[in-house]
Amino acid sequence: MERKRLPDYLKRGIIDTEKTKLVRSILKHNCLNTVCEAARCPNKAECYSKNTATFLILGNICTRNCRFCNISGGTPETVDRQEPIKVAQAIKELGLKYAVITSVTRDDLPLQGADVFAAVITETRKLVPDIKIEVLTPDFEGIEDLIDIVVDSKPDVFNHNIETVRRLYQKARPLAQYERSLEFLKHIKERNNNMITKSGLMVGLGETIEELEQTFCDLKNSRCDIVTVGQYMQPSKKHLGVEKYYTQNDFELVEKTAKKCGIKNIVASGLVRSSYKAFETYENI
């Protein structure tokens, strides 16, 4: 299938500022990755200017092979046990107010990286006590003991992305399960009723507004507090193709549909990604 042309309203130049140069320098010094840099995110300059960044821990090779994702699959790297300290130091050097910690999926590890998420939170709070921390984790294969390790480390926001509607899971996420992700979000609240939960999904893969409504209602029933929705953009020819580019009117309908299901905190727009305006959304809770 021929790749659809990216609409002008979704084009945003990569702005290189003094802040982005500083971030790159500190990351390189500490041998760290961010999703912002790895994905060449068009929002990174805006996020950096608001003292927010998203760190990618546990390497940059994933044990799964989701057909929408640009992160490489294969044999993962050895875990750097100093990484939590390095991330904490980078957050302090950057003067961040809000940090998002995410990772590749590490099904190969005994604790699937849950312990490393917890260690990053602990080390960061030692150096930057007032920092707000959001985690965006894989599904840990739905193992509740692993979810609990992260919950008990007390991030300010716990994010786990549903990614797409139920019907498209086999096509887009063959090694994941729709119900597992819903149960994951529900369990967070069962473990800590006061924890803010968050999830996100892409649109443009062929879903219908009715399927989106069902997904929003499912997220509401899982007691999800914040939902982000953004346009899927095909990373390469080997990835899933874009079925539709949503207009701003489409996103307004998506937002209304989410609110109809009881989702009060919804961020929906073409360039929205999981951590976009994360601090502002957190403050509005």
C-alpha positions as CSV (number, residue, x, y, z in Angstrom):
1,M,0.0,0.0,0.0
2,E,1.3,3.4,-0.9
3,R,2.2,5.6,2.0
4,K,-0.2,8.5,2.6
5,R,1.3,12.0,2.4
6,L,1.7,13.7,5.8
7,P,-0.7,16.6,6.0
8,D,0.9,20.1,6.5
9,Y,-0.9,20.5,9.9
10,L,1.1,17.6,11.3
11,K,4.5,18.9,10.1
12,R,6.5,20.6,12.7
13,G,10.2,21.5,12.3
14,I,12.8,20.2,14.8
15,I,13.7,23.4,16.7
16,D,17.3,23.3,18.1
17,T,17.5,25.6,21.1
18,E,20.2,26.1,23.8
19,K,18.0,24.0,26.0
20,T,18.0,21.1,23.6
21,K,21.7,21.3,23.1
22,L,22.2,21.3,26.9
23,V,20.0,18.2,27.2
24,R,21.9,16.3,24.5
25,S,25.2,17.2,26.2
26,I,24.1,16.0,29.6
27,L,22.6,12.8,28.2
28,K,25.7,12.0,26.3
29,H,27.9,12.6,29.4
30,N,25.7,10.2,31.4
31,C,25.3,7.7,28.5
32,L,21.5,8.0,28.7
33,N,18.7,7.8,26.2
34,T,15.5,9.9,25.9
35,V,12.5,9.1,23.8
36,C,12.5,12.8,22.9
37,E,15.9,12.4,21.1
38,A,15.5,8.8,19.9
39,A,12.2,9.5,18.2
40,R,13.2,13.0,17.0
41,C,10.0,14.2,18.7
42,P,8.7,17.5,17.2
43,N,7.5,18.5,20.7
44,K,10.9,18.2,22.5
45,A,11.9,21.8,22.4
46,E,8.5,22.8,23.9
47,C,8.8,20.1,26.6
48,Y,12.4,21.0,27.4
49,S,11.5,24.7,27.7
50,K,8.9,23.7,30.3
51,N,11.5,21.6,32.2
52,T,10.1,18.3,31.2
53,A,11.8,15.3,29.6
54,T,11.2,11.6,29.0
55,F,14.0,9.2,29.8
56,L,14.3,5.8,28.1
57,I,15.8,3.2,30.5
58,L,16.8,-0.4,30.1
59,G,18.5,0.0,26.8
60,N,17.0,0.7,23.4
61,I,16.3,-2.8,22.1
62,C,12.8,-4.3,22.8
63,T,11.9,-8.0,23.3
64,R,8.6,-7.5,21.4
65,N,7.8,-6.4,17.9
66,C,4.8,-4.1,17.8
67,R,4.1,-3.2,14.2
68,F,3.7,0.5,14.9
69,C,6.8,1.1,16.9
70,N,10.2,2.4,15.7
71,I,12.2,0.9,18.5
72,S,14.4,-2.0,17.4
73,G,13.6,-5.6,18.4
74,G,16.2,-8.3,19.1
75,T,18.6,-9.3,21.8
76,P,18.5,-6.6,24.5
77,E,21.5,-5.0,26.1
78,T,22.9,-5.9,29.6
79,V,21.2,-3.8,32.3
80,D,23.3,-0.9,33.5
81,R,22.9,-1.1,37.3
82,Q,24.2,2.4,37.6
83,E,21.5,3.8,35.3
84,P,19.1,4.9,38.1
85,I,21.9,7.1,39.6
86,K,22.8,8.4,36.2
87,V,19.2,9.3,35.4
88,A,18.8,11.0,38.8
89,Q,21.9,13.0,38.3
90,A,20.8,14.1,34.8
91,I,17.4,15.2,36.1
92,K,19.2,17.3,38.8
93,E,21.6,18.8,36.3
94,L,18.8,19.7,33.9
95,G,16.8,21.3,36.6
96,L,13.7,19.4,35.6
97,K,10.4,19.9,37.5
98,Y,8.7,16.9,35.9
99,A,10.4,13.8,34.6
100,V,8.8,10.9,32.7
101,I,10.5,7.5,32.9
102,T,9.8,4.9,30.3
103,S,11.5,1.8,28.9
104,V,11.6,-0.8,26.2
105,T,9.8,-4.1,27.1
106,R,12.2,-6.5,28.9
107,D,10.4,-9.9,29.1
108,D,13.9,-11.4,29.3
109,L,14.6,-10.1,32.8
110,P,13.4,-11.9,36.0
111,L,11.6,-8.7,37.2
112,Q,11.1,-7.4,33.7
113,G,12.7,-4.0,34.7
114,A,10.2,-3.2,37.4
115,D,13.0,-3.0,40.0
116,V,14.9,-0.6,37.8
117,F,11.9,1.7,37.5
118,A,11.6,1.7,41.3
119,A,15.3,2.4,41.7
120,V,15.2,5.3,39.3
121,I,12.3,6.9,41.4
122,T,14.2,6.3,44.7
123,E,17.5,7.7,43.5
124,T,15.8,10.7,41.8
125,R,13.9,11.6,45.0
126,K,17.2,11.5,46.9
127,L,18.7,14.2,44.7
128,V,15.6,16.1,43.7
129,P,13.0,15.8,46.5
130,D,10.5,18.1,44.9
131,I,10.5,16.4,41.5
132,K,7.3,15.1,40.0
133,I,7.8,11.7,38.4
134,E,5.6,9.9,35.8
135,V,6.4,6.3,34.8
136,L,5.2,4.8,31.5
137,T,5.8,1.1,31.7
138,P,5.3,-2.0,29.6
139,D,2.6,-4.5,30.7
140,F,5.0,-6.8,32.7
141,E,2.9,-9.6,31.3
142,G,0.2,-8.7,33.7
143,I,2.2,-10.0,36.7
144,E,0.7,-8.1,39.7
145,D,3.8,-8.5,41.9
146,L,5.8,-6.6,39.3
147,I,3.2,-3.9,39.0
148,D,3.3,-3.6,42.8
149,I,7.0,-3.0,42.8
150,V,6.5,0.2,40.7
151,V,3.3,1.3,42.5
152,D,5.0,1.0,45.9
153,S,7.9,3.2,44.8
154,K,5.2,6.0,44.6
155,P,5.5,7.7,41.3
156,D,3.2,10.7,41.0
157,V,1.6,9.3,37.8
158,F,1.5,5.7,36.6
159,N,1.0,5.5,32.8
160,H,0.4,2.3,30.8
161,N,-0.7,2.7,27.2
162,I,-3.6,0.8,25.8
163,E,-2.3,1.9,22.4
164,T,-5.3,1.0,20.2
165,V,-8.8,-0.5,20.1
166,R,-9.5,-4.1,20.9
167,R,-10.0,-5.2,17.3
168,L,-6.6,-4.0,16.1
169,Y,-4.5,-5.7,18.8
170,Q,-3.7,-8.8,16.8
171,K,-2.7,-6.6,13.9
172,A,-0.7,-3.9,15.8
173,R,0.3,-5.6,19.1
174,P,0.4,-9.4,18.5
175,L,2.4,-10.1,21.8
176,A,0.1,-7.9,23.9
177,Q,-3.5,-8.3,25.2
178,Y,-6.2,-5.6,25.4
179,E,-7.8,-7.0,28.5
180,R,-4.4,-7.4,30.2
181,S,-3.7,-3.7,29.8
182,L,-7.1,-2.8,31.2
183,E,-6.5,-5.1,34.2
184,F,-3.1,-3.6,34.6
185,L,-4.6,-0.1,35.1
186,K,-7.3,-1.4,37.3
187,H,-4.8,-3.2,39.6
188,I,-2.8,0.0,40.1
189,K,-5.9,1.6,41.8
190,E,-6.5,-1.6,43.8
191,R,-2.9,-1.4,45.1
192,N,-3.0,2.4,45.7
193,N,-6.4,4.1,45.4
194,N,-4.9,7.5,45.4
195,M,-2.4,7.0,42.6
196,I,-3.1,9.0,39.4
197,T,-3.3,6.6,36.4
198,K,-2.9,7.4,32.7
199,S,-3.2,5.7,29.4
200,G,-2.8,6.7,25.7
201,L,-3.6,5.5,22.2
202,M,-3.0,6.2,18.6
203,V,-5.6,6.9,16.0
204,G,-5.4,6.4,12.2
205,L,-5.0,2.7,12.1
206,G,-8.5,2.0,10.9
207,E,-10.5,2.2,14.1
208,T,-14.0,3.6,14.2
209,I,-15.4,6.3,16.5
210,E,-17.6,3.5,18.0
211,E,-14.6,1.4,18.8
212,L,-12.8,4.5,20.3
213,E,-15.9,5.1,22.5
214,Q,-15.8,1.5,23.7
215,T,-12.1,1.9,24.5
216,F,-12.7,5.1,26.4
217,C,-15.5,3.5,28.4
218,D,-13.2,0.5,29.1
219,L,-10.5,2.9,30.4
220,K,-13.0,4.7,32.6
221,N,-14.2,1.3,34.0
222,S,-10.5,0.6,34.8
223,R,-10.5,3.9,36.7
224,C,-8.0,5.6,34.4
225,D,-7.7,9.3,35.3
226,I,-5.9,10.8,32.2
227,V,-6.0,9.7,28.5
228,T,-3.9,11.0,25.6
229,V,-4.8,10.5,22.0
230,G,-2.5,11.3,19.0
231,Q,-2.1,10.7,15.3
232,Y,-0.3,7.5,14.3
233,M,2.5,8.3,11.9
234,Q,4.1,5.4,9.9
235,P,7.8,5.3,10.9
236,S,8.9,3.3,7.8
237,K,7.5,1.2,4.9
238,K,7.9,-1.9,7.1
239,H,5.5,-0.6,9.7
240,L,1.7,-0.5,9.6
241,G,0.4,2.0,7.2
242,V,-1.8,5.0,8.1
243,E,-5.4,4.4,7.2
244,K,-6.5,8.0,8.0
245,Y,-5.0,11.3,9.1
246,Y,-7.4,12.9,11.6
247,T,-8.3,16.5,11.2
248,Q,-8.7,18.9,14.2
249,N,-12.4,18.4,13.9
250,D,-11.9,14.7,14.2
251,F,-9.9,15.2,17.3
252,E,-12.6,17.4,18.8
253,L,-15.1,14.6,18.2
254,V,-12.6,12.2,19.9
255,E,-12.4,14.5,22.9
256,K,-16.1,14.8,23.2
257,T,-16.5,11.0,22.9
258,A,-14.0,10.5,25.7
259,K,-15.8,13.0,27.9
260,K,-19.1,11.3,27.2
261,C,-17.6,8.1,28.7
262,G,-16.6,10.0,31.8
263,I,-12.9,10.7,31.0
264,K,-12.4,14.2,32.5
265,N,-8.7,14.6,31.6
266,I,-8.3,14.1,27.9
267,V,-5.5,15.5,25.7
268,A,-6.3,14.8,22.0
269,S,-4.5,16.3,19.0
270,G,-2.4,15.4,16.0
271,L,1.0,15.8,17.6
272,V,0.0,14.5,21.1
273,R,2.3,11.8,22.5
274,S,2.1,10.0,25.9
275,S,4.2,12.6,27.7
276,Y,3.1,15.7,25.8
277,K,2.0,18.5,28.3
278,A,2.3,15.8,31.0
279,F,3.1,18.4,33.8
280,E,0.2,20.7,32.8
281,T,-2.2,17.7,32.8
282,Y,-1.0,16.5,36.1
283,E,-1.5,19.9,37.7
284,N,-5.1,20.0,36.4
285,I,-6.0,16.8,38.3
